[in-house]
């Protein structure tokens, strides 16, 4: 059974940093893309960042480029989201997700419906 467990959320002041973790278990994720999404109150869930497990290629939403960094630790089967220069607009529940991809095939990383597995989310609150 696939499980994605997020951690690392919390309350931080504007300008501060947080590192989110997503521990993945239940299968080998070498043929997966891992994504981070977020959902603020009253808004739709939106793409934040993604990483291809094999090779480590990364992709970001425009609004986080230069502030957030996605990475993975193969040995720990964990994906991270380092978030710097946080502002109140970053306040949301952050979700980790996994999408099976085919090596050399086409895939879509930004759509929520493309992902097969989701974590329960972790709350990030940025105070001004």
N, C-alpha and C positions, 0 to 999 in steps of 0.2 A: 504494500500500500504506500503510495507516494505521499510524503509529508513535506511541507514547506513551513518552516517556523521562523517568523521574523522576531527580531529583538533590537534593542538599542534606541527606541524612541524615547521621547521625554519633552520636558520644557526647557527652552533655551532662549536667551535674549537675542535680539536682532544683532547680526554681525557674528554670532557664535557658530559653533560647529557641532555636528553629531555624526556618528557612524552607525548605520543600520547594518544588521547582519541577517542573512537568510540561510538557515541550515536546511539542506536538502537530504532526504533519505527515501529509501524504498525502491530505488533502482539506480542504475548507472546513468548519469546525466551527460555523458560525453556526446550524445547526439541531440542535445537540447540547446535552445537559447533560453537565457534567463532574463527576465525583465523586472523592472521596478515601475510601479504605477502609483498614483496617488489620487485621493478623492477628498475634496474639501466639502464642508457642509453645503448642501443645496446645489452642488455642481456634479458634473459627470466625472467618472474615473478617467484619468488621463495618463498618457505615457510619459515616463520620466527618462528612463535609460534602459539599455539592454546590452547583453554580452553573449557572444557565441562561446559555448564552453570550450570546444576545440579551437585553438588558435587565439582566442581571446579578443576578437574584434569587438569594438564597442560602438555604441550608437547613443545619441542624446537628443532630448528635446531642446529646441532652441533656447528656451527660458532657463536652462540649467547649465548650458555650456560654459566652461571656465569656472564653475562653482562646485559642481558635483562630479564625482569620479566613481565609476562602477568597476569592480574587480572581482576575481574569484580565487579561491584557494582550493586546488584540486585535492590535496591530501585531506582537507577537512570537509570537502563537498559543501562549501559555504560561499555565498556571494555577498559582497559588501557594497554599500553605497555610502561613500564619504561625502558629506554635505558641509560645505563651507559658505561663509558669507550669507548665512540664512537671513531671511526677512519675513515679516508677518504673512506675506502672500504664500509662503511655503507651508503654512499650517495646513495639515491634512492627515488623513490616515494613509500610511504608505503600505503598499502590498507588493509582495514578491510573487512572481508567476513563472511557470516553466512551459515551454513550447517545444514539442519534438520537431526537429527539422531534418531534412534530407541533405547530406553532404553534396554540394554542387548544385543543389536545387534552388528554386525560388522560395522565398519566405517573406512574410510580413511581420515586422517586429512591433509596430505601433498600435495595432488593433487589439482591443481587449478580447475579442472573440477568437483570436488566433491561438490563445493560450489554453493549455490543457489542464493545468493545475494551478491552484492559488493558495497562498497562505491566509492567515486570519487577519493580518494587518497589525501595524503598530502606529500609535498616535505620535505625531510630531506637532508640537505647539511652539510657535515663535512669538515672543512678546516684544512689543515695541518700546 
